[in-house]
Amino acid sequence: MQLFIMRHGEAQNFVEQGSRDDSQRALTTQGKLEAKMMANWLQKMKIKPKQVFVSPYIRAQQTCAIACSMMETTITTLDFITPSGDAKQVHDFIDGWCSEQQALTVQQSELKQESLLIIAHMPLVSYLVAQLTQFEHAPIFATAGIAHIDYDIDTMQGQLLSMVSPLDLC
């Protein structure tokens, strides 16, 4: 299974937003551009996730809408993938989802070629990469950055293959 973990694009600060509700912070113009750049990169790399799991926060929802606008995929909002979400809980959820897919898939080779995209927030995305790969250090994500993990559904662990951000594409 190929896992892609994406941080949302640049979001408004609390002053720009006019409120203290973190879940309502929207993307800035820059954040929308970042999400579009990464959508183009996903398309260029022929990454077509079977499933996208996204945070309920506005900025993640907006990033998802932009990133997935050129894809045919299933998008599901998960209430527990927020900035303060628990990486182990998300890892367990991914393992459960993979097990369900394994039960539905006749050819195991098909499932190994499938991909999954998760769109969430710092620090969760960093902790999640560390959790999924047993990496000692949690990587820092640029806004709209994407980590690519080759995930072994049998051992329930993965290997971080790469990280790409909008700055890498300039």
FIPA-127775 format. One record per residue (C-alpha): z, y, x. Coordinates in pm, whole numbers, padded with zeros to 5 digits, always signed. Example, Ala and Ser with C-alpha at 12.3 -4.5 7.8 and 13.67 -1.06 7.14 Angstrom:
2
+00780-00450+01230 +00714-00106+01367 
***
This chain:
170
+00000+00000+00000 -00085+00345+00129 +00181+00602+00043 +00116+00974+00057 +00420+01200+00034 +00335+01565-00036 +00547+01876-00039 +00453+02141-00298 +00269+02456-00190 +00444+02784-00106 +00663+02899-00396 +00794+03234-00512 +01131+03336-00381 +01407+03416-00629 +01336+03792-00618 +00966+03741-00700 +01057+03498-00973 +01318+03725-01126 +01568+03447-01194 +01804+03206-01018 +01660+02893-01182 +01508+02701-00889 +01317+02467-01121 +01115+02760-01258 +00982+02893-00927 +00602+02900-00941 +00344+02876-00665 +00238+03194-00491 -00130+03274-00439 -00087+03126-00090 +00071+02812-00239 -00225+02763-00472 -00463+02799-00179 -00262+02546+00022 -00270+02295-00264 -00647+02343-00302 -00700+02288+00072 -00504+01964+00055 -00692+01857-00261 -01016+01903-00068 -00871+01704+00223 -00766+01419-00008 -01117+01413-00155 -01283+01427+00189 -01064+01138+00310 -01156+00944-00009 -00790+00910-00106 -00777+00816-00471 -00419+00729-00566 -00375+00476-00842 -00058+00661-00942 +00095+01003-00879 +00468+01062-00922 +00566+01429-00940 +00881+01637-00968 +00943+01820-01298 +00984+02153-01115 +00711+02409-01191 +00587+02446-00832 +00545+02069-00792 +00371+02043-01131 +00131+02322-01032 +00064+02158-00695 -00004+01830-00872 -00246+01990-01118 -00444+02141-00831 -00426+01840-00598 -00524+01594-00870 -00789+01807-01041 -01068+01614-00869 -00912+01267-00921 -00893+01011-01191 -00535+00894-01167 -00222+00835-01368 +00035+01113-01330 +00401+01054-01414 +00681+01312-01392 +01008+01173-01259 +01326+01374-01319 +01497+01239-01007 +01248+01363-00747 +01395+01711-00707 +01499+01901-00393 +01844+01738-00407 +01708+01396-00507 +01831+01076-00344 +01576+00926-00102 +01723+00576-00143 +01685+00598-00521 +01319+00701-00480 +01264+00420-00227 +01414+00169-00473 +01192+00308-00749 +00881+00272-00529 +00977-00087-00449 +01022-00162-00820 +00687-00002-00902 +00517-00200-00624 +00673-00524-00753 +00539-00451-01102 +00194-00382-00959 +00214-00702-00755 +00287-00901-01071 -00015-00742-01244 -00255-00781-00952 -00439-01109-00908 -00555-01038-00551 -00284-00927-00308 -00552-00772-00087 -00633-00532-00373 -00277-00403-00388 -00261-00348-00011 -00560-00114-00045 -00408+00083-00334 -00248+00421-00275 +00035+00615-00430 +00097+00992-00409 +00439+01150-00450 +00465+01529-00488 +00813+01670-00439 +01029+01907-00233 +01213+01961+00092 +01449+01815+00189 +01374+01507-00028 +01025+01453+00118 +01168+01448+00473 +01451+01212+00387 +01213+00991+00192 +00976+00949+00487 +01275+00860+00707 +01404+00616+00443 +01066+00445+00393 +00992+00410+00764 +01343+00360+00907 +01265+00659+01126 +01574+00813+01288 +01459+01171+01245 +01342+01315+00916 +01015+01503+00975 +00981+01866+00871 +00706+01931+00617 +00495+02244+00603 +00429+02367+00252 +00165+02140+00092 +00196+01904+00390 +00123+01536+00340 +00270+01236+00522 +00067+00913+00524 +00266+00590+00535 +00123+00240+00563 +00376+00060+00340 +00433-00315+00352 +00531-00420+00002 +00667-00753+00129 +00915-00604+00379 +00960-00285+00173 +00922-00072+00485 +00641+00139+00619 +00500+00304+00925 +00432+00676+00940 +00066+00705+01038 +00012+01080+01021 +00118+01413+00885 -00131+01682+00790 -00077+02035+00664 -00303+02320+00554 -00261+02477+00899 -00410+02163+01057 -00722+02214+00845 -00785+02573+00958 
***
